[in-house]
Amino acid sequence: MAGESAGAGLTVATLVALKTAGLPQPSSAVVFSPWADLTLSGDSMRSKAGVDPALTPAGLRLRAADYAGDDLADPLVSPVFADPTGLPPLLIQVGSHEILLDDATRLTVRAAAADVQVTLEVTQGVPHVFQAFSAMLDEAGAALNSAGAFIRDHFAATGG
């Protein structure tokens, strides 16, 4: 599975829902710039606001209310609050110039603490979902190559 931004948060929430329902997990998941905390409680919401050209806390606050109403801390809405035990290997990629940086780092720490195989790749000086700019940014191409290798390695390891 893979997702970017809000889709990355939905990817992790789907993995949690699959686990809760006792359904099989995919071989791995790749999430780019995950929006995994709709409560917007990460420090990077403030500390990175001046360098994030794509997102604002005010804009995210509006979208969070549209999506989830008042229960923004529900683990299936904000998977940074979920128990990640039993999730498949995760690759989390994020740029250092994102207000969602702490969503990625906190998700990584929670997964690692639950013995989930997790890899965090923080690329310096790039914006939200920088992977979409692979035609212009060498870092984006490298990130996509890393994600492809991660998926191939885990897919092959499961006999996929």
MARDREN-137134 format. One record per residue (C-alpha): x, y, z; residue in three letters. Coordinates in steps of 0.2 Angstrom, whole numbers, plus 2048, in hexadecimal, padded with zeros to 3 digits. Example, Ala and Ser with C-alpha at 12.3 -4.5 7.8 and 13.67 -1.06 7.14 Angstrom:
! residues 2
83E7EA827ALA
8447FB824SER
//
This chain:
! residues 160
800800800MET
8058127FDALA
7FF823800GLY
803835801GLU
7FE84380DSER
7EC840813ALA
7ED830808GLY
7FC82B812ALA
7F282D823GLY
7E482381BLEU
7F1815816THR
7F7813828VAL
7E581482EALA
7E0807822THR
7EE7FC829LEU
7E87FE83AVAL
7D67FA835ALA
7DC7EA82CLEU
7E57E583CLYS
7D67E9847THR
7CB7DE83BALA
7D77D083BGLY
7DA7D1828LEU
7EA7CF820PRO
7F77DD81EGLN
8007E180EPRO
8127DD80DSER
8177EF811SER
811801810ALA
819811809VAL
813822810VAL
818833809PHE
816842814SER
80983A81FPRO
7FB844826TRP
7F9839835ALA
7F4845843ASP
7E484F83FLEU
7E5857850THR
7F4860849LEU
7FD85E85ASER
80F85C852GLY
81B869856ASP
82086B843SER
80E872840MET
816882847ARG
829880845SER
82887C832LYS
81988882EALA
825895827GLY
82E88881BVAL
81F87E815ASP
819884804PRO
80B878802ALA
801877813LEU
7FC882821THR
7F587D832PRO
7E588782EALA
7E287E81EGLY
7E586D826LEU
7D9872835ARG
7CB875828LEU
7CE86481FARG
7CF85B82FALA
7BE861834ALA
7B785D823ASP
7BD84B824TYR
7BB846836ALA
7B085383FGLY
7B5854852ASP
7BD843855ASP
7CE84784ELEU
7D883D85AALA
7CF82C855ASP
7DD820850PRO
7D581C840LEU
7D482F83CVAL
7E5834843SER
7EF823842PRO
7FE82B84CVAL
7F382785BPHE
7F0815856ALA
7F880585CASP
80480184EPRO
8087EF854THR
8077E2847GLY
8087EE838LEU
8127EA829PRO
8237F2825PRO
821804822LEU
82C811818LEU
82882381DILE
82F831813GLN
82D843817VAL
835854813GLY
83E85E820SER
83486E81AHIS
82386781FGLU
81786B82CILE
81385882CLEU
825853831LEU
82084F843ASP
81184483CASP
81E839833ALA
82B839842THR
81E83584FARG
816827844LEU
828820842THR
82B820855VAL
81B818859ARG
81D80B84CALA
82F807852ALA
82A806864ALA
81D7F985FALA
82A7EF856ASP
8247F3844VAL
8327F3838GLN
832806833VAL
83E811829THR
83D824829LEU
84582E81BGLU
84584081EVAL
84B84A80FTHR
85385B813GLN
84C86B80BGLY
83D864802VAL
82B867803PRO
81B85D806HIS
81984E7FAVAL
82A8537F2PHE
8298417E9GLN
81D8497DDALA
82B8547D6PHE
8368467D0SER
83884E7BFALA
84085D7C7MET
8478577D7LEU
85584A7D8ASP
8508477EAGLU
83E8427E5ALA
8458367D8GLY
85082E7E5ALA
84182D7F2ALA
8368247E5LEU
8458187E1ASN
8468157F4SER
8338127F5ALA
8338067E6GLY
8427FC7EDALA
8397FB7FEPHE
8297F57F6ILE
8327E87EBARG
83C7E17F9ASP
82E7DF805HIS
8227D87F7PHE
8307CB7F2ALA
8337C6804ALA
8207C1806THR
8207B77F6GLY
8157C47EFGLY
//
